[in-house]
Amino acid sequence: MHHQTTVATWTAVGITTLPIYGILLVVGTLTPQPDQVADPEGWAQFVSTTHYMITHIATNLLGPILAILGAFALTVMMTARSPRLAPTGMVLAVAGQVLFSVPAVISTFVTPAIGHAYLQGDQDIMALTLPDAATMITVLALMITVAGNIMLGTATAKSTAVPRWSGIGWAAGTVTFYLLGAALGMATTGASLLTQPIGAVLLTVSGAAMARAAFHRRSRGDHQPAHDPIPTTDSRR
């Protein structure tokens, strides 16, 4: 019993990292990044600030750690109900966050250096291009992160352990933030889009509902993995 209580406690704590991760994304994307092509001066000033460095360390380095811990914890609670979907989604979501470390390092540390160089008069620095491999890794990370989190959201929505809408909201927030926000912004304007903080808010609210449900399950002593009741058959019929 003590072991089950300990697992339930740490599972609830782990799921709490999901809304914290969402909050970091909200804070990190509230201020839109200027278009590097249309406004190189404004872009260089934006990426050269201390605020840019701090928010990117929070969202690109600390954020993935929280997302990975949350994915593990959520899968622990959902595995009995979705023995294939939840673990598969977790593996993809975690792998995507690991792959995102490549563009994360570039945007957090390389981009400010480019901005500083431009402001010091080296305008040719804007012609710097990254290897195609970096772009391929970013696209792959985007695809499997979205796929994995949609699977986790679907598994959560099918579970009786948390509100159904929280799983739907998690999947919708993932699509809004990554596809309609980050990917669409890079492919069109080259700047940040409003859909990113909107998606981050959806992730925060959904993650908070999951965490609340996990702590509620622990407080009432329901330490078993979430599953639907199995119907029984009357042998007399």
Backbone as CSV, one residue per row, in Angstrom:
resi,resn,N_x,N_y,N_z,CA_x,CA_y,CA_z,C_x,C_y,C_z
1,MET,0.827,-1.208,0.000,0.000,0.000,0.000,0.861,1.259,0.000
2,HIS,1.929,1.200,0.836,2.826,2.359,0.891,3.488,2.592,-0.456
3,HIS,3.865,1.486,-1.125,4.499,1.602,-2.443,3.544,2.243,-3.439
4,GLN,2.274,1.817,-3.406,1.292,2.378,-4.328,1.079,3.864,-4.068
5,THR,1.062,4.248,-2.782,0.894,5.660,-2.428,2.064,6.487,-2.934
6,THR,3.262,5.937,-2.796,4.459,6.653,-3.256,4.429,6.844,-4.768
7,VAL,4.049,5.793,-5.499,3.968,5.878,-6.955,2.919,6.906,-7.363
8,ALA,1.761,6.875,-6.696,0.693,7.821,-7.026,1.125,9.257,-6.755
9,THR,1.866,9.442,-5.668,2.336,10.796,-5.330,3.301,11.318,-6.376
10,TRP,4.280,10.493,-6.726,5.270,10.950,-7.698,4.677,11.070,-9.103
11,THR,3.671,10.259,-9.396,2.980,10.399,-10.676,2.273,11.744,-10.751
12,ALA,1.580,12.116,-9.672,0.880,13.404,-9.628,1.868,14.562,-9.716
13,VAL,2.989,14.443,-9.005,4.017,15.487,-9.065,4.569,15.600,-10.479
14,GLY,4.786,14.452,-11.120,5.320,14.461,-12.481,4.376,15.126,-13.462
15,ILE,3.077,14.851,-13.328,2.103,15.458,-14.234,2.013,16.965,-14.007
16,THR,2.350,17.415,-12.792,2.340,18.856,-12.506,3.348,19.611,-13.367
17,THR,4.358,18.918,-13.874,5.337,19.593,-14.725,4.729,20.033,-16.054
18,LEU,3.608,19.407,-16.456,2.997,19.765,-17.747,2.454,21.189,-17.765
19,PRO,1.651,21.627,-16.767,1.207,23.024,-16.798,2.354,24.009,-16.594
20,ILE,3.382,23.615,-15.842,4.543,24.500,-15.686,5.238,24.683,-17.031
21,TYR,5.354,23.588,-17.766,5.904,23.649,-19.121,5.082,24.581,-20.001
22,GLY,3.758,24.481,-19.898,2.883,25.360,-20.672,3.062,26.817,-20.318
23,ILE,3.215,27.099,-19.021,3.412,28.487,-18.581,4.701,29.057,-19.162
24,LEU,5.753,28.248,-19.170,7.022,28.711,-19.754,6.849,29.051,-21.230
25,LEU,6.072,28.238,-21.941,5.829,28.513,-23.361,5.022,29.789,-23.551
26,VAL,4.046,30.018,-22.664,3.251,31.248,-22.753,4.152,32.467,-22.583
27,VAL,4.961,32.464,-21.529,5.847,33.598,-21.245,6.856,33.801,-22.372
28,GLY,7.372,32.688,-22.895,8.403,32.774,-23.922,7.916,33.216,-25.285
29,THR,6.593,33.134,-25.527,6.071,33.482,-26.854,5.130,34.684,-26.850
30,LEU,4.941,35.312,-25.691,4.033,36.460,-25.622,4.516,37.627,-26.473
31,THR,5.832,37.863,-26.445,6.398,38.955,-27.233,6.809,38.422,-28.605
32,PRO,6.161,38.860,-29.680,6.471,38.319,-31.012,7.865,38.709,-31.486
33,GLN,8.516,37.784,-32.141,9.840,38.035,-32.688,9.717,38.689,-34.055
34,PRO,10.431,39.779,-34.311,10.346,40.460,-35.618,10.816,39.564,-36.761
35,ASP,10.388,39.907,-37.950,10.781,39.191,-39.155,12.243,39.508,-39.461
36,GLN,13.061,38.490,-39.529,14.491,38.677,-39.758,14.782,39.289,-41.122
37,VAL,13.954,39.003,-42.118,14.179,39.517,-43.474,13.623,40.922,-43.628
38,ALA,12.394,41.143,-43.183,11.744,42.447,-43.353,12.287,43.503,-42.402
39,ASP,12.709,43.095,-41.215,13.199,44.048,-40.214,14.434,43.486,-39.527
40,PRO,15.562,43.413,-40.237,16.775,42.818,-39.655,17.294,43.588,-38.439
41,GLU,17.146,44.916,-38.459,17.604,45.720,-37.316,16.793,45.393,-36.062
42,GLY,15.467,45.388,-36.220,14.605,45.059,-35.096,14.820,43.638,-34.613
43,TRP,15.025,42.722,-35.553,15.278,41.332,-35.193,16.576,41.202,-34.405
44,ALA,17.623,41.868,-34.884,18.922,41.787,-34.211,18.846,42.358,-32.800
45,GLN,18.138,43.464,-32.640,17.981,44.044,-31.306,17.186,43.119,-30.394
46,PHE,16.159,42.482,-30.952,15.303,41.592,-30.166,16.085,40.390,-29.646
47,VAL,16.868,39.743,-30.514,17.565,38.516,-30.111,18.832,38.804,-29.306
48,SER,19.211,40.066,-29.203,20.423,40.423,-28.459,20.139,40.787,-27.006
49,THR,18.891,40.788,-26.617,18.532,41.220,-25.267,18.722,40.089,-24.251
50,THR,18.885,40.496,-22.993,18.971,39.520,-21.900,17.662,38.767,-21.750
51,HIS,16.553,39.473,-21.984,15.233,38.841,-21.890,15.118,37.681,-22.870
52,TYR,15.616,37.867,-24.077,15.577,36.801,-25.077,16.359,35.584,-24.578
53,MET,17.556,35.822,-24.045,18.392,34.724,-23.578,17.721,33.965,-22.434
54,ILE,17.178,34.703,-21.474,16.559,34.061,-20.303,15.337,33.243,-20.717
55,THR,14.473,33.832,-21.538,13.251,33.113,-21.931,13.574,31.889,-22.774
56,HIS,14.603,31.971,-23.594,14.949,30.817,-24.424,15.621,29.710,-23.605
57,ILE,16.390,30.076,-22.603,16.930,29.051,-21.711,15.786,28.343,-20.991
58,ALA,14.783,29.121,-20.583,13.633,28.548,-19.874,12.801,27.647,-20.782
59,THR,12.490,28.129,-21.983,11.594,27.366,-22.866,12.308,26.260,-23.632
60,ASN,13.552,26.473,-24.027,14.254,25.509,-24.869,15.093,24.494,-24.103
61,LEU,15.477,24.812,-22.876,16.316,23.904,-22.095,15.565,23.329,-20.899
62,LEU,14.977,24.204,-20.070,14.204,23.725,-18.929,12.867,23.128,-19.375
63,GLY,12.219,23.760,-20.363,10.920,23.302,-20.836,10.904,21.844,-21.273
64,PRO,11.834,21.404,-22.131,11.835,20.001,-22.547,12.002,19.014,-21.396
65,ILE,12.788,19.391,-20.390,12.937,18.515,-19.220,11.581,18.303,-18.550
66,LEU,10.846,19.397,-18.365,9.519,19.308,-17.752,8.562,18.503,-18.626
67,ALA,8.622,18.725,-19.939,7.732,18.015,-20.862,7.999,16.513,-20.840
68,ILE,9.262,16.130,-20.774,9.617,14.711,-20.743,9.158,14.058,-19.440
69,LEU,9.409,14.719,-18.314,8.967,14.180,-17.028,7.445,14.039,-17.000
70,GLY,6.748,15.050,-17.521,5.294,15.003,-17.553,4.764,13.891,-18.434
71,ALA,5.409,13.682,-19.574,4.979,12.612,-20.486,5.142,11.245,-19.835
72,PHE,6.260,11.035,-19.135,6.468,9.779,-18.420,5.376,9.568,-17.370
73,ALA,5.124,10.590,-16.556,4.149,10.473,-15.472,2.736,10.238,-16.015
74,LEU,2.381,10.961,-17.068,1.044,10.797,-17.648,0.867,9.393,-18.198
75,THR,1.923,8.848,-18.780,1.855,7.494,-19.329,1.674,6.461,-18.229
76,VAL,2.330,6.667,-17.098,2.162,5.754,-15.962,0.699,5.676,-15.559
77,MET,0.016,6.820,-15.547,-1.381,6.843,-15.123,-2.319,6.301,-16.202
78,MET,-1.901,6.354,-17.477,-2.793,5.996,-18.569,-2.538,4.609,-19.162
79,THR,-1.450,3.955,-18.794,-1.050,2.721,-19.473,-2.095,1.624,-19.386
80,ALA,-2.748,1.466,-18.223,-3.741,0.390,-18.076,-4.912,0.589,-19.030
81,ARG,-5.292,1.846,-19.285,-6.420,2.131,-20.177,-5.991,2.103,-21.631
82,SER,-4.775,2.553,-21.900,-4.261,2.589,-23.277,-2.871,1.962,-23.293
83,PRO,-2.802,0.633,-23.214,-1.507,-0.044,-23.092,-0.591,0.113,-24.299
84,ARG,-1.137,0.518,-25.428,-0.304,0.724,-26.615,-0.214,2.198,-26.997
85,LEU,-1.361,2.876,-26.986,-1.401,4.256,-27.459,-0.596,5.188,-26.568
86,ALA,-0.786,5.087,-25.262,-0.086,5.990,-24.343,1.435,5.798,-24.375
87,PRO,1.958,4.561,-24.249,3.417,4.392,-24.323,4.010,4.804,-25.662
88,THR,3.293,4.511,-26.749,3.786,4.914,-28.070,3.853,6.431,-28.178
89,GLY,2.802,7.088,-27.709,2.795,8.547,-27.717,3.909,9.122,-26.869
90,MET,4.156,8.503,-25.713,5.217,8.976,-24.834,6.594,8.854,-25.495
91,VAL,6.841,7.717,-26.125,8.138,7.513,-26.791,8.361,8.559,-27.882
92,LEU,7.337,8.793,-28.685,7.461,9.786,-29.758,7.627,11.196,-29.196
93,ALA,6.841,11.536,-28.170,6.923,12.877,-27.590,8.295,13.133,-26.983
94,VAL,8.828,12.142,-26.285,10.152,12.289,-25.667,11.237,12.379,-26.733
95,ALA,11.152,11.509,-27.745,12.145,11.551,-28.830,12.114,12.901,-29.534
96,GLY,10.909,13.451,-29.730,10.796,14.755,-30.372,11.457,15.851,-29.560
97,GLN,11.271,15.821,-28.243,11.898,16.830,-27.392,13.422,16.719,-27.428
98,VAL,13.918,15.490,-27.489,15.377,15.300,-27.581,15.909,15.863,-28.891
99,LEU,15.209,15.585,-29.994,15.642,16.098,-31.291,15.554,17.618,-31.351
100,PHE,14.593,18.192,-30.635,14.451,19.646,-30.609,15.646,20.334,-29.932
101,SER,16.507,19.550,-29.281,17.687,20.150,-28.645,18.620,20.775,-29.674
102,VAL,18.563,20.262,-30.916,19.424,20.832,-31.970,19.003,22.268,-32.314
103,PRO,17.755,22.513,-32.761,17.367,23.910,-33.013,17.311,24.744,-31.735
104,ALA,17.121,24.107,-30.586,17.071,24.853,-29.327,18.419,25.502,-29.028
105,VAL,19.482,24.750,-29.215,20.829,25.297,-28.972,21.129,26.418,-29.964
106,ILE,20.706,26.225,-31.209,20.953,27.254,-32.228,20.231,28.549,-31.872
107,SER,18.931,28.449,-31.562,18.149,29.661,-31.288,18.540,30.313,-29.972
108,THR,18.996,29.525,-29.006,19.324,30.081,-27.687,20.702,30.729,-27.660
109,PHE,21.676,30.148,-28.339,23.049,30.639,-28.220,23.640,31.173,-29.526
110,VAL,23.293,30.568,-30.664,23.852,31.028,-31.939,23.145,32.289,-32.420
111,THR,21.824,32.315,-32.320,21.057,33.466,-32.795,21.460,34.780,-32.126
112,PRO,21.626,34.841,-30.789,22.078,36.096,-30.176,23.446,36.547,-30.683
113,ALA,24.323,35.589,-30.966,25.641,35.949,-31.493,25.518,36.592,-32.870
114,ILE,24.598,36.082,-33.684,24.359,36.672,-35.004,23.799,38.081,-34.851
115,GLY,22.864,38.249,-33.922,22.287,39.567,-33.684,23.330,40.584,-33.237
116,HIS,24.199,40.193,-32.315,25.259,41.087,-31.838,26.193,41.472,-32.980
117,ALA,26.551,40.492,-33.806,27.459,40.765,-34.923,26.831,41.749,-35.908
118,TYR,25.540,41.600,-36.159,24.845,42.508,-37.083,24.826,43.931,-36.533
119,LEU,24.532,44.058,-35.254,24.473,45.398,-34.645,25.844,46.074,-34.588
120,GLN,26.905,45.267,-34.638,28.253,45.821,-34.643,28.765,46.113,-36.051
121,GLY,27.875,45.960,-37.039,28.233,46.355,-38.397,28.474,45.233,-39.373
122,ASP,28.443,43.991,-38.923,28.669,42.861,-39.820,27.331,42.438,-40.432
123,GLN,26.880,43.150,-41.454,25.593,42.855,-42.069,25.617,41.571,-42.890
124,ASP,26.798,41.139,-43.314,26.909,39.903,-44.090,26.583,38.669,-43.251
125,ILE,26.575,38.831,-41.931,26.290,37.700,-41.056,24.888,37.159,-41.287
126,MET,23.998,38.020,-41.810,22.625,37.582,-42.067,22.549,36.546,-43.190
127,ALA,23.607,36.455,-43.984,23.637,35.477,-45.074,24.071,34.092,-44.587
128,LEU,24.372,33.995,-43.300,24.800,32.719,-42.741,23.685,31.679,-42.868
129,THR,24.032,30.524,-43.392,23.049,29.438,-43.536,23.516,28.221,-42.745
130,LEU,22.561,27.491,-42.216,22.858,26.285,-41.457,22.834,25.067,-42.373
131,PRO,23.488,24.003,-41.991,23.466,22.781,-42.808,22.039,22.258,-42.984
132,ASP,21.803,21.593,-44.106,20.477,21.025,-44.362,20.080,20.023,-43.287
133,ALA,21.084,19.387,-42.678,20.793,18.397,-41.647,20.057,19.030,-40.472
134,ALA,20.404,20.280,-40.146,19.735,20.961,-39.037,18.256,21.171,-39.338
135,THR,17.968,21.535,-40.579,16.564,21.721,-40.984,15.807,20.397,-40.960
136,MET,16.449,19.338,-41.429,15.805,18.031,-41.453,15.505,17.538,-40.045
137,ILE,16.432,17.757,-39.125,16.219,17.337,-37.738,15.078,18.132,-37.113
138,THR,15.014,19.428,-37.420,13.940,20.270,-36.880,12.573,19.807,-37.378
139,VAL,12.481,19.510,-38.674,11.217,19.040,-39.241,10.823,17.697,-38.639
140,LEU,11.795,16.794,-38.492,11.521,15.490,-37.898,11.060,15.643,-36.453
141,ALA,11.744,16.512,-35.706,11.361,16.754,-34.320,9.945,17.286,-34.223
142,LEU,9.602,18.183,-35.127,8.266,18.771,-35.147,7.213,17.697,-35.406
143,MET,7.462,16.842,-36.381,6.487,15.832,-36.778,6.234,14.821,-35.660
144,ILE,7.294,14.294,-35.072,7.089,13.239,-34.082,6.643,13.809,-32.734
145,THR,7.006,15.058,-32.438,6.514,15.689,-31.213,5.006,15.887,-31.299
146,VAL,4.546,16.379,-32.436,3.105,16.581,-32.628,2.370,15.238,-32.602
147,ALA,2.899,14.249,-33.311,2.252,12.932,-33.351,2.189,12.313,-31.958
148,GLY,3.297,12.385,-31.236,3.344,11.791,-29.905,2.386,12.442,-28.932
149,ASN,2.306,13.764,-28.952,1.420,14.461,-28.020,-0.051,14.316,-28.400
150,ILE,-0.334,14.160,-29.686,-1.711,13.871,-30.086,-2.121,12.501,-29.562
151,MET,-1.206,11.533,-29.636,-1.492,10.204,-29.094,-1.719,10.264,-27.587
152,LEU,-0.870,11.002,-26.880,-1.046,11.139,-25.438,-2.370,11.822,-25.106
153,GLY,-2.707,12.855,-25.880,-3.971,13.542,-25.666,-5.160,12.632,-25.920
154,THR,-5.049,11.804,-26.962,-6.132,10.860,-27.285,-6.288,9.812,-26.189
155,ALA,-5.151,9.280,-25.713,-5.201,8.297,-24.630,-5.807,8.906,-23.372
156,THR,-5.466,10.150,-23.100,-5.993,10.837,-21.927,-7.496,11.067,-22.059
157,ALA,-7.933,11.450,-23.260,-9.355,11.703,-23.487,-10.182,10.434,-23.330
158,LYS,-9.584,9.277,-23.600,-10.296,8.006,-23.468,-10.317,7.500,-22.035
159,SER,-9.489,8.072,-21.190,-9.377,7.602,-19.819,-10.463,8.191,-18.935
160,THR,-10.785,7.460,-17.876,-11.741,7.969,-16.882,-11.031,8.679,-15.740
161,ALA,-9.691,8.736,-15.794,-8.925,9.286,-14.680,-8.893,10.810,-14.672
162,VAL,-9.046,11.426,-15.820,-8.982,12.880,-15.930,-10.149,13.356,-16.789
163,PRO,-10.462,14.651,-16.740,-11.547,15.153,-17.597,-11.245,14.897,-19.077
164,ARG,-12.246,14.448,-19.801,-12.069,14.139,-21.218,-11.565,15.341,-21.995
165,TRP,-12.073,16.542,-21.635,-11.697,17.737,-22.387,-10.222,18.065,-22.253
166,SER,-9.584,17.612,-21.146,-8.165,17.932,-20.959,-7.295,17.225,-21.988
167,GLY,-7.670,15.988,-22.328,-6.929,15.281,-23.362,-7.125,15.908,-24.730
168,ILE,-8.382,16.295,-25.008,-8.675,16.970,-26.276,-7.936,18.299,-26.342
169,GLY,-7.944,19.025,-25.224,-7.257,20.319,-25.166,-5.755,20.181,-25.348
170,TRP,-5.175,19.095,-24.796,-3.733,18.879,-24.947,-3.372,18.637,-26.410
171,ALA,-4.165,17.809,-27.085,-3.913,17.548,-28.501,-4.110,18.814,-29.328
172,ALA,-5.177,19.560,-29.041,-5.443,20.801,-29.779,-4.364,21.839,-29.517
173,GLY,-3.914,21.937,-28.280,-2.851,22.884,-27.948,-1.557,22.551,-28.660
174,THR,-1.274,21.261,-28.782,-0.071,20.817,-29.486,-0.106,21.237,-30.953
175,VAL,-1.227,20.980,-31.601,-1.371,21.351,-33.018,-1.295,22.865,-33.181
176,THR,-1.961,23.593,-32.294,-1.983,25.058,-32.395,-0.598,25.657,-32.181
177,PHE,0.113,25.168,-31.171,1.429,25.735,-30.862,2.481,25.370,-31.905
178,TYR,2.580,24.078,-32.205,3.674,23.624,-33.065,3.389,23.806,-34.556
179,LEU,2.199,23.428,-34.995,1.906,23.491,-36.430,1.386,24.859,-36.857
180,LEU,0.334,25.342,-36.184,-0.248,26.634,-36.562,0.550,27.810,-36.018
181,GLY,1.489,27.541,-35.133,2.318,28.601,-34.569,3.738,28.579,-35.095
182,ALA,4.551,27.676,-34.550,5.970,27.633,-34.901,6.203,27.304,-36.376
183,ALA,5.611,26.206,-36.854,5.860,25.782,-38.240,5.306,26.780,-39.247
184,LEU,4.068,27.234,-39.027,3.463,28.178,-39.968,4.210,29.508,-39.970
185,GLY,4.675,29.934,-38.813,5.432,31.176,-38.736,6.729,31.103,-39.515
186,MET,7.452,29.988,-39.367,8.713,29.814,-40.086,8.490,29.717,-41.589
187,ALA,7.373,29.113,-41.984,7.115,28.884,-43.412,6.540,30.105,-44.120
188,THR,5.965,31.049,-43.382,5.303,32.201,-44.013,6.033,33.516,-43.717
189,THR,5.757,34.093,-42.580,6.308,35.423,-42.273,7.732,35.388,-41.752
190,GLY,8.144,34.228,-41.221,9.467,34.168,-40.601,9.474,34.750,-39.212
191,ALA,8.328,35.174,-38.738,8.202,35.780,-37.415,7.264,34.944,-36.550
192,SER,7.192,35.293,-35.271,6.298,34.575,-34.359,4.846,34.915,-34.665
193,LEU,3.958,33.944,-34.471,2.537,34.146,-34.697,1.782,34.091,-33.369
194,LEU,0.605,34.713,-33.345,-0.214,34.750,-32.137,-0.688,33.359,-31.736
195,THR,-0.715,32.442,-32.691,-1.173,31.093,-32.394,-0.256,30.362,-31.421
196,GLN,0.993,30.785,-31.305,1.899,30.130,-30.366,1.471,30.339,-28.912
197,PRO,1.316,31.576,-28.429,0.843,31.724,-27.041,-0.554,31.163,-26.826
198,ILE,-1.414,31.195,-27.851,-2.752,30.603,-27.708,-2.629,29.098,-27.481
199,GLY,-1.795,28.455,-28.276,-1.560,27.024,-28.092,-0.953,26.722,-26.736
200,ALA,-0.040,27.599,-26.285,0.599,27.400,-24.987,-0.420,27.512,-23.850
201,VAL,-1.374,28.414,-23.984,-2.433,28.547,-22.970,-3.270,27.272,-22.916
202,LEU,-3.598,26.704,-24.073,-4.351,25.451,-24.115,-3.580,24.327,-23.415
203,LEU,-2.288,24.258,-23.650,-1.463,23.247,-22.998,-1.430,23.457,-21.486
204,THR,-1.341,24.713,-21.065,-1.293,25.017,-19.633,-2.580,24.618,-18.934
205,VAL,-3.708,25.025,-19.502,-5.005,24.727,-18.887,-5.262,23.220,-18.864
206,SER,-4.969,22.550,-19.962,-5.180,21.106,-20.037,-4.266,20.367,-19.068
207,GLY,-3.004,20.760,-19.025,-2.063,20.131,-18.101,-2.455,20.342,-16.651
208,ALA,-2.970,21.531,-16.334,-3.412,21.820,-14.966,-4.587,20.924,-14.579
209,ALA,-5.513,20.687,-15.507,-6.651,19.809,-15.228,-6.181,18.370,-14.991
210,MET,-5.199,17.929,-15.774,-4.654,16.583,-15.576,-3.988,16.463,-14.212
211,ALA,-3.186,17.463,-13.842,-2.495,17.432,-12.554,-3.486,17.441,-11.399
212,ARG,-4.520,18.259,-11.506,-5.544,18.321,-10.457,-6.228,16.975,-10.293
213,ALA,-6.546,16.335,-11.414,-7.186,15.025,-11.359,-6.260,13.978,-10.746
214,ALA,-4.968,14.052,-11.056,-4.003,13.094,-10.513,-3.900,13.227,-9.001
215,PHE,-3.852,14.453,-8.489,-3.790,14.654,-7.046,-5.107,14.254,-6.378
216,HIS,-6.211,14.455,-7.078,-7.506,14.052,-6.532,-7.570,12.534,-6.408
217,ARG,-7.077,11.818,-7.397,-7.040,10.356,-7.338,-6.173,9.890,-6.172
218,ARG,-5.055,10.566,-5.962,-4.175,10.179,-4.862,-4.846,10.419,-3.511
219,SER,-5.516,11.559,-3.360,-6.115,11.919,-2.069,-7.253,10.987,-1.673
220,ARG,-7.935,10.420,-2.674,-9.042,9.520,-2.365,-8.609,8.062,-2.322
221,GLY,-7.281,7.854,-2.474,-6.742,6.508,-2.333,-6.888,5.637,-3.546
222,ASP,-7.158,6.219,-4.701,-7.282,5.450,-5.936,-5.911,5.371,-6.591
223,HIS,-5.149,4.333,-6.233,-3.764,4.241,-6.690,-3.590,3.330,-7.899
224,GLN,-4.668,2.736,-8.365,-4.542,1.841,-9.513,-4.504,2.648,-10.802
225,PRO,-3.782,2.181,-11.817,-3.781,2.862,-13.114,-5.190,2.986,-13.644
226,ALA,-5.440,4.057,-14.363,-6.792,4.338,-14.832,-7.238,3.331,-15.876
227,HIS,-8.454,2.820,-15.693,-9.025,1.947,-16.706,-10.528,1.979,-16.557
228,ASP,-11.200,1.601,-17.617,-12.646,1.544,-17.573,-13.087,0.253,-16.898
229,PRO,-14.222,0.263,-16.211,-14.700,-0.959,-15.596,-15.004,-2.019,-16.634
230,ILE,-14.698,-3.274,-16.300,-14.912,-4.383,-17.223,-16.304,-4.948,-16.983
231,PRO,-17.162,-4.969,-17.995,-18.519,-5.480,-17.809,-18.519,-6.960,-17.468
232,THR,-19.420,-7.364,-16.606,-19.525,-8.769,-16.217,-20.730,-9.401,-16.892
233,THR,-20.690,-10.696,-17.043,-21.776,-11.429,-17.692,-22.450,-12.348,-16.677
234,ASP,-23.728,-12.326,-16.618,-24.486,-13.198,-15.718,-24.506,-14.608,-16.308
235,SER,-23.863,-15.569,-15.615,-23.730,-16.935,-16.130,-25.052,-17.673,-16.192
236,ARG,-26.098,-17.143,-15.535,-27.388,-17.806,-15.546,-28.125,-17.572,-16.851
237,ARG,-27.643,-16.643,-17.689,-28.351,-16.333,-18.929,-27.761,-17.103,-20.086
